[in-house]
């Protein structure tokens, strides 16, 4: 998998080129771990990701001890299948997979409002 990381001030954009699965999860996490501490906004640019399995859910929603607690993580450019996976996960477990955190401009769904 090819991964491009672009840093602009306190923002970083990580762009993976290829599928996100458990084989590609370690290099993606390594890319995020390599970000400088001053980066407070991380954007996962998924324009070039046509497939994502549950490893993508771990990447986007499972905090790790090495994660910067002050870093906001969002996603952009979701293709059809990765978006469908995120919507299904949010529908089944809205408290765990809070899409309003990942997509801050998205209004909460009815099920997310009742879980708050």
Biotite code that builds the C-alpha atoms (Angstrom):
import biotite.structure as struc

atoms = struc.array([
    struc.Atom([0.000, 0.000, 0.000], chain_id="A", res_id=1, res_name="UNK", atom_name="CA", element="C"),
    struc.Atom([1.179, 3.487, -0.823], chain_id="A", res_id=2, res_name="UNK", atom_name="CA", element="C"),
    struc.Atom([0.492, 6.186, 1.748], chain_id="A", res_id=3, res_name="UNK", atom_name="CA", element="C"),
    struc.Atom([0.956, 9.924, 1.333], chain_id="A", res_id=4, res_name="UNK", atom_name="CA", element="C"),
    struc.Atom([1.163, 12.215, 4.350], chain_id="A", res_id=5, res_name="UNK", atom_name="CA", element="C"),
    struc.Atom([0.895, 15.978, 3.963], chain_id="A", res_id=6, res_name="UNK", atom_name="CA", element="C"),
    struc.Atom([1.361, 18.344, 6.903], chain_id="A", res_id=7, res_name="UNK", atom_name="CA", element="C"),
    struc.Atom([0.247, 21.967, 6.788], chain_id="A", res_id=8, res_name="UNK", atom_name="CA", element="C"),
    struc.Atom([0.741, 23.743, 10.108], chain_id="A", res_id=9, res_name="UNK", atom_name="CA", element="C"),
    struc.Atom([-1.311, 21.883, 12.716], chain_id="A", res_id=10, res_name="UNK", atom_name="CA", element="C"),
    struc.Atom([-3.235, 19.826, 10.130], chain_id="A", res_id=11, res_name="UNK", atom_name="CA", element="C"),
    struc.Atom([-2.225, 16.577, 8.481], chain_id="A", res_id=12, res_name="UNK", atom_name="CA", element="C"),
    struc.Atom([-3.797, 14.621, 5.633], chain_id="A", res_id=13, res_name="UNK", atom_name="CA", element="C"),
    struc.Atom([-3.034, 10.933, 5.265], chain_id="A", res_id=14, res_name="UNK", atom_name="CA", element="C"),
    struc.Atom([-4.043, 9.433, 1.921], chain_id="A", res_id=15, res_name="UNK", atom_name="CA", element="C"),
    struc.Atom([-3.904, 5.650, 1.536], chain_id="A", res_id=16, res_name="UNK", atom_name="CA", element="C"),
    struc.Atom([-3.867, 4.221, -1.995], chain_id="A", res_id=17, res_name="UNK", atom_name="CA", element="C"),
    struc.Atom([-5.568, 0.828, -1.902], chain_id="A", res_id=18, res_name="UNK", atom_name="CA", element="C"),
    struc.Atom([-7.776, -1.290, 0.301], chain_id="A", res_id=19, res_name="UNK", atom_name="CA", element="C"),
    struc.Atom([-7.847, -1.009, 4.071], chain_id="A", res_id=20, res_name="UNK", atom_name="CA", element="C"),
    struc.Atom([-7.709, -4.410, 5.748], chain_id="A", res_id=21, res_name="UNK", atom_name="CA", element="C"),
    struc.Atom([-5.749, -6.037, 8.561], chain_id="A", res_id=22, res_name="UNK", atom_name="CA", element="C"),
    struc.Atom([-2.669, -6.357, 6.325], chain_id="A", res_id=23, res_name="UNK", atom_name="CA", element="C"),
    struc.Atom([-2.601, -2.623, 5.618], chain_id="A", res_id=24, res_name="UNK", atom_name="CA", element="C"),
    struc.Atom([-3.663, -1.482, 9.090], chain_id="A", res_id=25, res_name="UNK", atom_name="CA", element="C"),
    struc.Atom([-0.131, -1.487, 10.616], chain_id="A", res_id=26, res_name="UNK", atom_name="CA", element="C"),
    struc.Atom([1.420, 0.869, 8.030], chain_id="A", res_id=27, res_name="UNK", atom_name="CA", element="C"),
    struc.Atom([-1.599, 3.179, 8.280], chain_id="A", res_id=28, res_name="UNK", atom_name="CA", element="C"),
    struc.Atom([-1.298, 3.327, 12.060], chain_id="A", res_id=29, res_name="UNK", atom_name="CA", element="C"),
    struc.Atom([2.449, 3.885, 11.693], chain_id="A", res_id=30, res_name="UNK", atom_name="CA", element="C"),
    struc.Atom([1.750, 6.869, 9.423], chain_id="A", res_id=31, res_name="UNK", atom_name="CA", element="C"),
    struc.Atom([-0.551, 8.373, 12.062], chain_id="A", res_id=32, res_name="UNK", atom_name="CA", element="C"),
    struc.Atom([1.917, 7.563, 14.865], chain_id="A", res_id=33, res_name="UNK", atom_name="CA", element="C"),
    struc.Atom([4.697, 9.350, 12.946], chain_id="A", res_id=34, res_name="UNK", atom_name="CA", element="C"),
    struc.Atom([2.832, 12.660, 12.941], chain_id="A", res_id=35, res_name="UNK", atom_name="CA", element="C"),
    struc.Atom([4.451, 15.412, 14.999], chain_id="A", res_id=36, res_name="UNK", atom_name="CA", element="C"),
    struc.Atom([2.867, 16.207, 18.354], chain_id="A", res_id=37, res_name="UNK", atom_name="CA", element="C"),
    struc.Atom([1.819, 19.686, 17.175], chain_id="A", res_id=38, res_name="UNK", atom_name="CA", element="C"),
    struc.Atom([-0.637, 18.191, 14.638], chain_id="A", res_id=39, res_name="UNK", atom_name="CA", element="C"),
    struc.Atom([-4.098, 18.666, 16.137], chain_id="A", res_id=40, res_name="UNK", atom_name="CA", element="C"),
    struc.Atom([-6.231, 17.821, 13.074], chain_id="A", res_id=41, res_name="UNK", atom_name="CA", element="C"),
    struc.Atom([-5.874, 14.563, 11.141], chain_id="A", res_id=42, res_name="UNK", atom_name="CA", element="C"),
    struc.Atom([-7.849, 14.031, 7.948], chain_id="A", res_id=43, res_name="UNK", atom_name="CA", element="C"),
    struc.Atom([-8.001, 10.547, 6.476], chain_id="A", res_id=44, res_name="UNK", atom_name="CA", element="C"),
    struc.Atom([-8.441, 11.121, 2.730], chain_id="A", res_id=45, res_name="UNK", atom_name="CA", element="C"),
    struc.Atom([-10.105, 7.934, 1.477], chain_id="A", res_id=46, res_name="UNK", atom_name="CA", element="C"),
    struc.Atom([-10.632, 8.990, -2.149], chain_id="A", res_id=47, res_name="UNK", atom_name="CA", element="C"),
    struc.Atom([-8.352, 6.170, -3.334], chain_id="A", res_id=48, res_name="UNK", atom_name="CA", element="C"),
    struc.Atom([-9.769, 3.468, -1.046], chain_id="A", res_id=49, res_name="UNK", atom_name="CA", element="C"),
    struc.Atom([-12.442, 1.382, -2.757], chain_id="A", res_id=50, res_name="UNK", atom_name="CA", element="C"),
    struc.Atom([-12.661, -1.335, -0.094], chain_id="A", res_id=51, res_name="UNK", atom_name="CA", element="C"),
    struc.Atom([-12.445, -1.263, 3.686], chain_id="A", res_id=52, res_name="UNK", atom_name="CA", element="C"),
    struc.Atom([-13.148, -4.120, 6.084], chain_id="A", res_id=53, res_name="UNK", atom_name="CA", element="C"),
    struc.Atom([-13.472, -3.922, 9.868], chain_id="A", res_id=54, res_name="UNK", atom_name="CA", element="C"),
    struc.Atom([-9.813, -2.891, 10.068], chain_id="A", res_id=55, res_name="UNK", atom_name="CA", element="C"),
    struc.Atom([-10.985, 0.509, 8.818], chain_id="A", res_id=56, res_name="UNK", atom_name="CA", element="C"),
    struc.Atom([-13.352, 0.743, 11.778], chain_id="A", res_id=57, res_name="UNK", atom_name="CA", element="C"),
    struc.Atom([-10.422, 0.035, 14.089], chain_id="A", res_id=58, res_name="UNK", atom_name="CA", element="C"),
    struc.Atom([-8.320, 2.648, 12.317], chain_id="A", res_id=59, res_name="UNK", atom_name="CA", element="C"),
    struc.Atom([-10.947, 5.372, 12.545], chain_id="A", res_id=60, res_name="UNK", atom_name="CA", element="C"),
    struc.Atom([-12.596, 4.611, 15.901], chain_id="A", res_id=61, res_name="UNK", atom_name="CA", element="C"),
    struc.Atom([-10.268, 2.667, 18.207], chain_id="A", res_id=62, res_name="UNK", atom_name="CA", element="C"),
    struc.Atom([-8.003, 4.961, 20.221], chain_id="A", res_id=63, res_name="UNK", atom_name="CA", element="C"),
    struc.Atom([-4.510, 3.732, 20.989], chain_id="A", res_id=64, res_name="UNK", atom_name="CA", element="C"),
    struc.Atom([-2.192, 4.686, 23.851], chain_id="A", res_id=65, res_name="UNK", atom_name="CA", element="C"),
    struc.Atom([0.099, 6.461, 21.369], chain_id="A", res_id=66, res_name="UNK", atom_name="CA", element="C"),
    struc.Atom([-2.731, 8.658, 20.028], chain_id="A", res_id=67, res_name="UNK", atom_name="CA", element="C"),
    struc.Atom([-2.566, 12.372, 20.736], chain_id="A", res_id=68, res_name="UNK", atom_name="CA", element="C"),
    struc.Atom([-5.647, 13.017, 22.959], chain_id="A", res_id=69, res_name="UNK", atom_name="CA", element="C"),
    struc.Atom([-5.921, 16.560, 21.567], chain_id="A", res_id=70, res_name="UNK", atom_name="CA", element="C"),
    struc.Atom([-6.001, 15.418, 17.934], chain_id="A", res_id=71, res_name="UNK", atom_name="CA", element="C"),
    struc.Atom([-9.303, 15.575, 16.074], chain_id="A", res_id=72, res_name="UNK", atom_name="CA", element="C"),
    struc.Atom([-9.674, 12.860, 13.445], chain_id="A", res_id=73, res_name="UNK", atom_name="CA", element="C"),
    struc.Atom([-12.007, 13.219, 10.472], chain_id="A", res_id=74, res_name="UNK", atom_name="CA", element="C"),
    struc.Atom([-12.455, 11.463, 7.131], chain_id="A", res_id=75, res_name="UNK", atom_name="CA", element="C"),
    struc.Atom([-13.175, 12.651, 3.630], chain_id="A", res_id=76, res_name="UNK", atom_name="CA", element="C"),
    struc.Atom([-13.635, 11.163, 0.180], chain_id="A", res_id=77, res_name="UNK", atom_name="CA", element="C"),
    struc.Atom([-15.392, 7.990, 1.230], chain_id="A", res_id=78, res_name="UNK", atom_name="CA", element="C"),
    struc.Atom([-16.250, 5.754, -1.692], chain_id="A", res_id=79, res_name="UNK", atom_name="CA", element="C"),
    struc.Atom([-19.387, 3.655, -1.828], chain_id="A", res_id=80, res_name="UNK", atom_name="CA", element="C"),
    struc.Atom([-18.307, 0.489, 0.018], chain_id="A", res_id=81, res_name="UNK", atom_name="CA", element="C"),
    struc.Atom([-16.354, 2.160, 2.863], chain_id="A", res_id=82, res_name="UNK", atom_name="CA", element="C"),
    struc.Atom([-19.234, 4.586, 3.410], chain_id="A", res_id=83, res_name="UNK", atom_name="CA", element="C"),
    struc.Atom([-21.740, 1.717, 3.480], chain_id="A", res_id=84, res_name="UNK", atom_name="CA", element="C"),
    struc.Atom([-19.596, -0.072, 6.096], chain_id="A", res_id=85, res_name="UNK", atom_name="CA", element="C"),
    struc.Atom([-19.446, 3.044, 8.297], chain_id="A", res_id=86, res_name="UNK", atom_name="CA", element="C"),
    struc.Atom([-23.197, 3.636, 8.003], chain_id="A", res_id=87, res_name="UNK", atom_name="CA", element="C"),
    struc.Atom([-23.956, 0.004, 8.879], chain_id="A", res_id=88, res_name="UNK", atom_name="CA", element="C"),
    struc.Atom([-21.621, 0.094, 11.893], chain_id="A", res_id=89, res_name="UNK", atom_name="CA", element="C"),
    struc.Atom([-23.171, 3.374, 13.085], chain_id="A", res_id=90, res_name="UNK", atom_name="CA", element="C"),
    struc.Atom([-26.668, 1.990, 12.636], chain_id="A", res_id=91, res_name="UNK", atom_name="CA", element="C"),
    struc.Atom([-25.872, -1.145, 14.655], chain_id="A", res_id=92, res_name="UNK", atom_name="CA", element="C"),
    struc.Atom([-23.752, 0.528, 17.366], chain_id="A", res_id=93, res_name="UNK", atom_name="CA", element="C"),
    struc.Atom([-24.296, 4.318, 17.271], chain_id="A", res_id=94, res_name="UNK", atom_name="CA", element="C"),
    struc.Atom([-22.512, 5.003, 20.559], chain_id="A", res_id=95, res_name="UNK", atom_name="CA", element="C"),
    struc.Atom([-19.371, 3.169, 19.431], chain_id="A", res_id=96, res_name="UNK", atom_name="CA", element="C"),
    struc.Atom([-19.313, 4.405, 15.839], chain_id="A", res_id=97, res_name="UNK", atom_name="CA", element="C"),
    struc.Atom([-20.304, 8.051, 16.237], chain_id="A", res_id=98, res_name="UNK", atom_name="CA", element="C"),
    struc.Atom([-20.185, 9.446, 12.720], chain_id="A", res_id=99, res_name="UNK", atom_name="CA", element="C"),
    struc.Atom([-20.717, 13.005, 13.963], chain_id="A", res_id=100, res_name="UNK", atom_name="CA", element="C"),
    struc.Atom([-17.190, 12.797, 15.399], chain_id="A", res_id=101, res_name="UNK", atom_name="CA", element="C"),
    struc.Atom([-15.734, 11.499, 12.150], chain_id="A", res_id=102, res_name="UNK", atom_name="CA", element="C"),
    struc.Atom([-17.807, 13.857, 9.980], chain_id="A", res_id=103, res_name="UNK", atom_name="CA", element="C"),
    struc.Atom([-18.312, 16.932, 12.211], chain_id="A", res_id=104, res_name="UNK", atom_name="CA", element="C"),
    struc.Atom([-20.607, 18.694, 9.720], chain_id="A", res_id=105, res_name="UNK", atom_name="CA", element="C"),
    struc.Atom([-23.055, 15.761, 9.709], chain_id="A", res_id=106, res_name="UNK", atom_name="CA", element="C"),
    struc.Atom([-26.201, 16.154, 11.827], chain_id="A", res_id=107, res_name="UNK", atom_name="CA", element="C"),
    struc.Atom([-26.773, 13.278, 14.271], chain_id="A", res_id=108, res_name="UNK", atom_name="CA", element="C"),
    struc.Atom([-29.223, 10.539, 13.264], chain_id="A", res_id=109, res_name="UNK", atom_name="CA", element="C"),
    struc.Atom([-32.301, 9.800, 15.360], chain_id="A", res_id=110, res_name="UNK", atom_name="CA", element="C"),
    struc.Atom([-30.612, 6.781, 16.969], chain_id="A", res_id=111, res_name="UNK", atom_name="CA", element="C"),
    struc.Atom([-27.541, 8.867, 17.867], chain_id="A", res_id=112, res_name="UNK", atom_name="CA", element="C"),
    struc.Atom([-29.757, 11.529, 19.466], chain_id="A", res_id=113, res_name="UNK", atom_name="CA", element="C"),
    struc.Atom([-31.422, 8.956, 21.715], chain_id="A", res_id=114, res_name="UNK", atom_name="CA", element="C"),
    struc.Atom([-28.040, 7.514, 22.783], chain_id="A", res_id=115, res_name="UNK", atom_name="CA", element="C"),
    struc.Atom([-26.678, 10.884, 23.912], chain_id="A", res_id=116, res_name="UNK", atom_name="CA", element="C"),
])
